[in-house]
Amino acid sequence: MSKPTPLPERQLRKAIESLAASIEDPGSKLRFIQRAIEVYAEQPELLRKTSTLKPIAVRLACYGAFEELHAERKLPSTPKPREISWTLYRLRHTILALFILGVASLAYAYGPAGYRAARHGVETVARLLPSFSPTASTATRAASRDRGARQANEPPARVTKPPEKVWLVEDGPLGELWSNGLRVLTSYHISTEKRRYFVFPRDGGDPILVTEKPAGIVYHTSESDIAPFEPDATGSLLSNTRGLLRWLRQHGSYHYLIDRFGRIYRLVNESDVAYHAGKSIWADDDYYYLDLNDSFLGICFESEWKPQASDAEIVTPAQIQAAMNLTDMLRARYGISDTNSVPHGLISVNPQKMLIGHHIDWAQGFPFAALGLSDKYEVPLPSILGFGFSYDQDLLKRMRGNLWPGVDHAERELRIRSRNKGVPSAMLRTELRRVYRRHQELLENARKNGFETPAVTAGMGS
Amino acid sequence: MENTPKTESVIPSAEGRIGLDVGTSKILVARRTGRGLEASVEVNAFIPLPYSRITENILLQNKVHYYQENGQFFVYGNSAEQFASLFNAETRRPMSRGLINPHEPEALTLIRVIIQGLVKKSKNDEELVCFSVPGAPVESPDDLIYHEEFLKNYLTELGYRVRSINEGQAVVFSELEKESFTGIGISAGGGMCNVCLAFLSVPVISFSVSKAGDYIDQSVGSVTGESATRVKIVKEASLDLTRTPQNKVEEALHIYYDEVIQNLVKHLNQSLGKASNVPKLDRAVPVVLAGGTSRPKGFLDRFEKVLRASKCPIEISEVRISTRPMQATAAGALVAAVNDA
């Protein structure tokens, strides 16, 4: 049985019932009621116990729960409340910003004493009103919990700094040896087409044509047959890899494959395009990258990704070590930024439906720390923020209800932008989607005419 | 001979979520299938038959659910009652008064077999079962832990994530959605009557009384000389509490139904009177009746009459019967399962 929940007070009950009446699905209604009671219990005691402040605590609880369910798409046909308090709730960040602005003005006007008083006031408000801080959706909160639970199984974070220089030591018939100990087996590699791609400046400037130099790395899983990593299964492990190599080589799927024993195979020349990322979007500080086959290198782990599995369940320690060395080499060789080293699940999109998460391998559990990379799950998702993509119930289902936090961060930033611009977020999203389609048109035309376009040409992209 | 679980549509749900009502007389499962939302039921009873080739042929020809052990056939589920009636024998019950029957040596095996037949093994580790458990019986401080843990362990073995829910609370979840899950849910089943007063889905009081359907069947059987199984079949097939009894069995059924109702109302009032955590309610709350024992025509009127005549500590707005009395608990457990993140 679940742990006892405190009984809701009368004022809270009335507010809950008034909002719950508009929710049709029994499961969603139950979830809303129970969540509102929980959120109310989390409100600061001062709010709950002071009769004049209690209505604020009640509204924060009810609207917080309502907003969460909306964010999870659990209330598809439920209209949003028409009360003024709902509008105020939606504007709470603006109200807080105005309050801080007022306090800052006070500080400016009255010097150090005023500054101290103002800072004290802001800190008190921040302490009393945690609900004013952005609310992560339940899906991403659940993901955070899962990440916490997984930490025990995660490989330790990298302790050494990535080397600044990595150079080729030996290039023999069996493969290459690099100065950081990286060994690359080269007997399987093929040539495809030469790399040429556009990058789209984030400030809205003209697209820039880049040749040869890769802009980043995308990490994949092979989703192929995986035998247990046990001595008895060595035969199967080896034969699975052989079959996979044959298939990948025929299709030019990735630049590199890392097998279960950590052996690295180059499959496609680094100066050529591999067909690993399909329709995809990523961004660094300066540029948006679309259709990352053209611009990013593809590294594939021979493994099967599952939502909520720890990285230790997905890849072997030897694969992590190999991926670290390979990443170091590629980053040092091409000056690839940490920002542009990203898992496939975060970049893959479906442009027909304008949805993120078309493929979801490594959408959770990628061993960033072990590879010496920053956590890209926290990065506001460029496809949402830059081009108005969204997600649907199907993605939530495939991800077992846990989306990575970057989705929520991007959605929130998009809302703030729409507020700052004074346009509804749906309108802003539509405009962003239009920009995406314009970029896509440009890319399609460029591909048709061999990238001979009037756009600016550059030797290096970043 | 009927041997497949009966299927009826119930409520909206989510994929991979299952509501399971483990009752003394029936085990019922509610879930979403390819055809929509469905409930399947098996009688929670069995009858042992001595081994013979002829018996085996009959069982096979009629596609009866059975298994063979120690030179005996164990016919279970929906077929068990029909066989018992055919041979004028009593079925045996794996459960008694809402809990695993401590006096039945085959209890655990039979519950496992019946549940597995209904629930099947989980296909992935994300599927979730929410099963019903009775409230603490007011007459005896029986330990629910063994019963609950046994079911939890078994469903976990089948590969599910497992939750449990009080049976009365499940009725609230299933039937009082329009009232924002505030009111009294009563599941009047075979072994027990389970009661829960919930306030915005939060249970305030819950308890169970063991005078329920089986008590009526056994008492009527003992005063009329009929077997309890036969009484049960008569009760479920034709009992009408609004009309004058037509025979000795009906006469006795009327009497014992009244006693069950009186007993239930008495304990409801006592529990509400004793509870210190009942909130001040600014309006009357509804009562919903569910479970097989509430099905006979006239049960609602008799119950409401007795309840209104008693000094109920809280104001009652209406007394109504579930639109799906047999599936209400499983459907409520399904709502709880869907609600589980």
Contacts between the chains, C-beta under 8 A, distances in Angstrom:
chain1	res1	chain2	res2	distance
A	1	B	133	7.7
A	1	B	164	6.0
A	1	B	165	7.4
A	1	B	166	6.8
A	2	B	163	7.9
A	5	B	202	4.8
A	6	B	202	7.8
A	7	B	199	5.6
A	7	B	200	7.9
A	7	B	202	5.6
A	7	B	204	6.8
A	7	B	277	7.0
A	7	B	279	5.2
A	8	B	199	7.1
A	8	B	200	5.2
A	8	B	202	7.1
A	10	B	280	7.6
A	10	B	282	6.7
A	13	B	199	7.7
A	13	B	200	5.9
A	16	B	180	6.7
A	16	B	200	6.1
A	17	B	180	4.8
A	17	B	200	7.7
A	20	B	180	4.8
A	21	B	180	7.6
A	25	B	12	5.8
A	26	B	11	6.5
A	26	B	12	6.9
A	26	B	173	7.3
A	26	B	174	7.9
A	26	B	177	4.3
A	26	B	335	5.1
A	26	B	338	8.0
A	27	B	12	7.2
A	27	B	13	7.3
A	27	B	14	6.8
A	27	B	335	5.4
A	27	B	338	3.6
A	27	B	339	5.1
A	29	B	177	6.0
A	29	B	180	7.2
A	29	B	181	7.7
A	30	B	173	6.4
A	30	B	177	7.7
A	30	B	181	6.3
A	30	B	201	5.8
A	30	B	335	6.0
A	30	B	336	7.5
A	30	B	339	4.6
A	31	B	339	4.8
A	31	B	341	7.9
A	33	B	180	6.2
A	33	B	181	6.4
A	33	B	200	5.3
A	33	B	201	5.3
A	34	B	201	5.9
A	34	B	339	7.1
A	37	B	200	6.7
A	37	B	202	7.0
A	138	B	341	6.5
A	142	B	341	6.1
A	397	B	15	7.7
A	400	B	126	5.7
A	401	B	341	6.3
